Amino acid sequence: MYKPRVSVVDASTGYLVTNLPAENVYELGFSPLGTFIITWQRPSKDGEGNAVKNLKVWRTIDDNAGAGGQRSVVGQFVQKSQTGWNLQYTSDEQYCARCVTNEIQFYQSGDLGTVWNKLRVEGVSDFAVAPGSDHSVAVFIPERKGQPAAVKVYKIPQFDTALSQKTFYKGDKVQFKWNDLGTSVIVLAQTEVDKTNKSYYGETNMYILSASGGFDSRIHLDKEGPIHDVAWSPNSKEFGVVYGYMPAKATIFNAKAVATHDFSLKPRNTILFSPHGRFVLVAGFGNLAGQMDIYDLEKDYNKVCTIEASNASVCEWSPDSRHVLTATTSPRLRVDNGVRLWHVGGGIMYNEDMTELYHVCWRPQSPTKHPLENPLDPIPTPHASAIDYLGRVKTPSKPAGAYRPPGARGTTTPLHFKREDEGGAAFVNNGISSTSGGINGFGKPRRREVPGAEAAEPNLPPGASAEGGVSLAGTGEGKDEANLSKAAMKNKKKREAKKAKEAEQKATALVAGEGEAVNGTGNHGVPGRSPERGHSRNRSHGENFRSRNQSQKRGQSEGPDGQRRDQSRRRNQSQRRDQSRKRDDGRATGPKINTRAANQSISDGNGVPANSKIPQGSKPAPGPSAVPAAPDLTVTSPGGGSPEEKRVRALLKKLRAIDDLKMRVAASEKLENTQLQKIQTEDGVRKELAKLGVQE
């Protein structure tokens, strides 16, 4: 039986180095130089109820390991939370640190049994050790008891005084982004709830601090909305930010948080610098289309190419800055898993489709091992898999664009229907309430006012005209018939026929009502109701009205006791009236009568229709008003029938689905495993139909 384990393999040769004696490992990681491996297991308790030490540190190559793989750990700790589980090492692996309650504990990497030093900070919840030769650490203290949140930078091991600090509100949690030299850190602060009601995902703000304490500032962004991504350039002198409501804005800042270049507005949420710092990739993944724009920073931010990488969940630069890796992985997407390599010039170099791909990454290498001369020339020869992929990819057709109703086709699109990158108005979110809104937000739109333009028409309900009445625009009314198309003429005739039919029905109903009023064949135009019942109800209403007036007079003369008796009397009368209405409704309930037939057959008072011919010399038979008999209807359920019939219908439906899948296979469409398995059940379905006596 297979048991989950951790195996260490030499990436250069592919040989197995060792197996770690650790089971049920959920997280693992290497130290910066690869000397140590850190594993995290799910928290558990031993037989005595004590917590098991689930965070363990191993040497990657242990000279003291036994022949059977037995080895001892360098250190082990109890780590309950999976968030921030890993130890943080300095770049030279001299020290490592972990966060506990109200303090950061530092260890010498070779001796994890003894705490080397402690940074005591009340309420600390997160920290980040800086890369580079200068050993620094940044700590975060969230808001507490009305006090603002704070970020402080200390030099290791001089923990008496913070070298740099920044306090701010609206910070429940943060992300630290150190540059490669460890001289500056970007703090991305986020709140769980946006108190302005502009976002469901909280509010984000960004700050920058220098490790020496010479500079700290808030990074001001000129577009409203969330901060999607931020990344440092490898030169540690500039960084890029993608921010704002879609279409988002991408901006390059220098180390003093001064904007140096703005990219065009596009639906983007990712920014990545190449390892050499020459190129920058701005892309939109996740729920966006997956377009990647590559810019050359050395040639005045000239755009190199645009790559279509739909459904990509992984995107990484190669160590030589010449290629970009994209991949679709599980479990984010269960279909179209695979790996693709793209040249920086935009061409695809390699493609491999896989059934399930869980993770992919480049082998870490220093950029200094791959000097960057001219990455755009010459372009390498694509792999055979890339040529085959290009042959299978369908040529993108001309985009159809957004749907436009017939009345708006051929006209200029209003600005409030355009995106901001297409020349439309900027998105302004005044809150998530349905009563608020703007030009392209939610709620009732505000009338646009353009200086120097003519006054706009007043806001009218749909279909209304400014002069009053109903607008005929788009209906074809008022046009010359010679200018109408065949479809418009046909629709016009249908409308005229419908109007004539409604007028005929109204006239027939009016004649029927007059006949009933003259002959007394109903009450309020309803045939079959006794006139005496209507009179009796009118009499009862009159008596109730008189008794109500008398009871009110008695209540006024008798005082409070009389008022109570009057209230109980009114309740009894209302209950009796409700019961009387229910009995009348029960008597009136019956088969529905065709009102059109009833209107055409108007009774003359003797039960004989007025439009029927009576032979001469014969007398009409006396009797009550004739009521049409209810038709004998049999209602059958579409899903009814015997169990065998239901089974036959289900099998036929399954057979049609199999035929549809076979047609998709014939069209070279890629199906899922479950769909292919369904096609294989065709013979069994046909055999079962044959047993039921159905020939297909």
Secondary structure as the mmCIF struct_conf table of DSSP 4:
data_model
#
loop_
_struct_conf.conf_type_id
_struct_conf.id
_struct_conf.beg_label_comp_id
_struct_conf.beg_label_asym_id
_struct_conf.beg_label_seq_id
_struct_conf.end_label_comp_id
_struct_conf.end_label_asym_id
_struct_conf.end_label_seq_id
STRN STRN1 VAL A 6 VAL A 9
TURN_TY1_P TURN_TY1_P1 ALA A 11 THR A 13
STRN STRN2 LEU A 16 LEU A 20
BEND BEND1 PRO A 21 PRO A 21
BEND BEND2 ASN A 24 ASN A 24
STRN STRN3 VAL A 25 PHE A 30
TURN_TY1_P TURN_TY1_P2 PRO A 32 LEU A 33
BEND BEND3 GLY A 34 THR A 35
STRN STRN4 PHE A 36 GLN A 41
STRN STRN5 LYS A 45 LYS A 45
TURN_TY1_P TURN_TY1_P3 GLY A 47 GLU A 48
BEND BEND4 GLY A 49 GLY A 49
HELX_LH_PP_P HELX_LH_PP_P1 ASN A 50 ASN A 50
STRN STRN6 ALA A 51 ALA A 51
HELX_LH_PP_P HELX_LH_PP_P2 VAL A 52 VAL A 52
STRN STRN7 LEU A 55 ARG A 59
BEND BEND5 THR A 60 ILE A 61
TURN_TY1_P TURN_TY1_P4 ASP A 63 ASN A 64
TURN_TY1_P TURN_TY1_P5 ALA A 67 GLY A 68
BEND BEND6 GLY A 69 GLY A 69
BEND BEND7 VAL A 74 VAL A 74
STRN STRN8 GLY A 75 PHE A 77
BEND BEND8 GLN A 82 GLN A 82
TURN_TY1_P TURN_TY1_P6 THR A 83 GLY A 84
BEND BEND9 ASN A 86 ASN A 86
STRN STRN9 GLN A 88 TYR A 89
TURN_TY1_P TURN_TY1_P7 SER A 91 ASP A 92
BEND BEND10 GLU A 93 GLN A 94
STRN STRN10 TYR A 95 VAL A 100
TURN_TY1_P TURN_TY1_P8 THR A 101 ASN A 102
STRN STRN11 GLU A 103 GLN A 108
TURN_TY1_P TURN_TY1_P9 SER A 109 GLY A 110
STRN STRN12 ASP A 111 ASP A 111
BEND BEND11 GLY A 113 THR A 114
STRN STRN13 ASN A 117 ARG A 120
TURN_TY1_P TURN_TY1_P10 GLU A 122 GLY A 123
STRN STRN14 ASP A 126 VAL A 129
BEND BEND12 GLY A 132 ASP A 134
STRN STRN15 SER A 136 ILE A 141
STRN STRN16 ARG A 144 ARG A 144
TURN_TY1_P TURN_TY1_P11 LYS A 145 GLY A 146
STRN STRN17 GLN A 147 GLN A 147
HELX_LH_PP_P HELX_LH_PP_P3 PRO A 148 PRO A 148
STRN STRN18 ALA A 149 LYS A 155
TURN_TY1_P TURN_TY1_P12 ILE A 156 PRO A 157
STRN STRN19 GLN A 158 GLN A 158
BEND BEND13 ASP A 160 THR A 161
BEND BEND14 LEU A 163 LEU A 163
STRN STRN20 SER A 164 PHE A 168
BEND BEND15 TYR A 169 LYS A 170
BEND BEND16 ASP A 172 ASP A 172
STRN STRN21 LYS A 173 TRP A 178
TURN_TY1_P TURN_TY1_P13 ASP A 180 LEU A 181
BEND BEND17 GLY A 182 THR A 183
STRN STRN22 SER A 184 GLN A 190
BEND BEND18 GLU A 192 VAL A 193
TURN_TY1_P TURN_TY1_P14 LYS A 195 THR A 196
BEND BEND19 ASN A 197 LYS A 198
TURN_TY1_P TURN_TY1_P15 TYR A 200 TYR A 201
STRN STRN23 THR A 204 SER A 210
TURN_TY1_P TURN_TY1_P16 ALA A 211 SER A 212
BEND BEND20 GLY A 213 GLY A 214
STRN STRN24 ASP A 216 ARG A 218
BEND BEND21 ASP A 222 LYS A 223
BEND BEND22 GLY A 225 GLY A 225
STRN STRN25 ILE A 227 TRP A 232
TURN_TY1_P TURN_TY1_P17 PRO A 234 ASN A 235
BEND BEND23 SER A 236 LYS A 237
STRN STRN26 GLU A 238 TYR A 243
BEND BEND24 GLY A 244 PRO A 247
STRN STRN27 ALA A 248 ALA A 248
STRN STRN28 LYS A 249 ASN A 254
TURN_TY1_P TURN_TY1_P18 ALA A 255 LYS A 256
BEND BEND25 ALA A 257 ALA A 257
STRN STRN29 ALA A 259 ASP A 262
HELX_LH_PP_P HELX_LH_PP_P4 PHE A 263 LEU A 265
STRN STRN30 LYS A 266 LYS A 266
BEND BEND26 PRO A 267 PRO A 267
STRN STRN31 THR A 270 PHE A 273
TURN_TY1_P TURN_TY1_P19 PRO A 275 HIS A 276
BEND BEND27 GLY A 277 ARG A 278
STRN STRN32 PHE A 279 ALA A 283
TURN_TY1_P TURN_TY1_P20 GLY A 286 ASN A 287
BEND BEND28 LEU A 288 LEU A 288
STRN STRN33 GLN A 291 ASP A 296
HELX_RH_3T_P HELX_RH_3T_P1 LEU A 297 LYS A 299
TURN_TY1_P TURN_TY1_P21 ASP A 300 TYR A 301
STRN STRN34 ASN A 302 GLU A 308
TURN_TY1_P TURN_TY1_P22 SER A 310 ASN A 311
STRN STRN35 VAL A 314 TRP A 317
TURN_TY1_P TURN_TY1_P23 PRO A 319 ASP A 320
BEND BEND29 SER A 321 ARG A 322
STRN STRN36 HIS A 323 THR A 328
TURN_TY1_P TURN_TY1_P24 SER A 330 ARG A 332
BEND BEND30 ARG A 334 ASP A 336
STRN STRN37 GLY A 338 HIS A 343
TURN_TY1_P TURN_TY1_P25 VAL A 344 GLY A 345
BEND BEND31 GLY A 346 GLY A 346
STRN STRN38 ILE A 348 ASP A 353
BEND BEND32 THR A 355 THR A 355
HELX_LH_PP_P HELX_LH_PP_P5 TRP A 362 PRO A 364
HELX_RH_3T_P HELX_RH_3T_P2 PRO A 367 LYS A 369
BEND BEND33 HIS A 370 HIS A 370
BEND BEND34 GLU A 373 GLU A 373
TURN_TY1_P TURN_TY1_P26 PRO A 375 LEU A 376
BEND BEND35 ASP A 377 PRO A 378
HELX_LH_PP_P HELX_LH_PP_P6 ILE A 379 HIS A 383
HELX_RH_AL_P HELX_RH_AL_P1 ALA A 384 ARG A 392
BEND BEND36 VAL A 393 VAL A 393
HELX_LH_PP_P HELX_LH_PP_P7 LYS A 394 PRO A 399
BEND BEND37 ALA A 402 ALA A 402
HELX_RH_3T_P HELX_RH_3T_P3 PRO A 406 ALA A 408
TURN_TY1_P TURN_TY1_P27 ARG A 409 GLY A 410
BEND BEND38 THR A 411 THR A 411
HELX_LH_PP_P HELX_LH_PP_P8 THR A 412 PRO A 414
HELX_RH_3T_P HELX_RH_3T_P4 LEU A 415 PHE A 417
BEND BEND39 LYS A 418 LYS A 418
HELX_RH_3T_P HELX_RH_3T_P5 GLU A 420 GLU A 422
TURN_TY1_P TURN_TY1_P28 GLY A 423 GLY A 423
HELX_LH_PP_P HELX_LH_PP_P9 ALA A 425 PHE A 427
BEND BEND40 ILE A 432 ILE A 432
TURN_TY1_P TURN_TY1_P29 SER A 434 THR A 435
BEND BEND41 ILE A 439 LYS A 444
HELX_LH_PP_P HELX_LH_PP_P10 PRO A 445 ARG A 448
TURN_TY1_P TURN_TY1_P30 PRO A 451 GLY A 452
BEND BEND42 ALA A 453 ALA A 453
HELX_LH_PP_P HELX_LH_PP_P11 GLU A 454 ASN A 459
TURN_TY1_P TURN_TY1_P31 PRO A 462 GLY A 463
STRN STRN39 ALA A 464 ALA A 464
TURN_TY1_P TURN_TY1_P32 ALA A 466 GLU A 467
BEND BEND43 GLY A 468 GLY A 469
STRN STRN40 VAL A 470 VAL A 470
TURN_TY1_P TURN_TY1_P33 ALA A 473 THR A 475
TURN_TY1_P TURN_TY1_P34 GLU A 477 GLY A 478
BEND BEND44 LYS A 479 LYS A 479
HELX_RH_3T_P HELX_RH_3T_P6 GLU A 481 ASN A 483
HELX_RH_AL_P HELX_RH_AL_P2 LYS A 486 ASN A 519
TURN_TY1_P TURN_TY1_P35 GLY A 520 GLY A 520
STRN STRN41 GLY A 522 ASN A 523
TURN_TY1_P TURN_TY1_P36 HIS A 524 GLY A 525
STRN STRN42 VAL A 526 PRO A 527
TURN_TY1_P TURN_TY1_P37 GLY A 528 GLY A 528
HELX_RH_AL_P HELX_RH_AL_P3 PRO A 531 GLU A 558
HELX_RH_AL_P HELX_RH_AL_P4 PRO A 560 ALA A 588
HELX_RH_AL_P HELX_RH_AL_P5 THR A 595 GLN A 600
BEND BEND45 SER A 601 SER A 601
STRN STRN43 SER A 603 SER A 603
BEND BEND46 GLY A 605 VAL A 608
STRN STRN44 PRO A 609 PRO A 609
TURN_TY1_P TURN_TY1_P38 ALA A 610 ASN A 611
BEND BEND47 SER A 612 SER A 612
TURN_TY1_P TURN_TY1_P39 GLN A 616 GLY A 617
HELX_LH_PP_P HELX_LH_PP_P12 PRO A 620 PRO A 622
BEND BEND48 PRO A 624 PRO A 624
HELX_LH_PP_P HELX_LH_PP_P13 SER A 625 ALA A 626
HELX_LH_PP_P HELX_LH_PP_P14 PRO A 628 PRO A 631
TURN_TY1_P TURN_TY1_P40 PRO A 638 GLY A 639
BEND BEND49 GLY A 641 GLY A 641
HELX_RH_AL_P HELX_RH_AL_P6 PRO A 643 ALA A 666
TURN_TY1_P TURN_TY1_P41 ALA A 667 SER A 668
HELX_RH_AL_P HELX_RH_AL_P7 ASN A 673 ILE A 679
TURN_TY1_P TURN_TY1_P42 GLN A 680 THR A 681
HELX_RH_AL_P HELX_RH_AL_P8 GLU A 682 LYS A 691
TURN_TY1_P TURN_TY1_P43 LEU A 692 GLY A 693
#
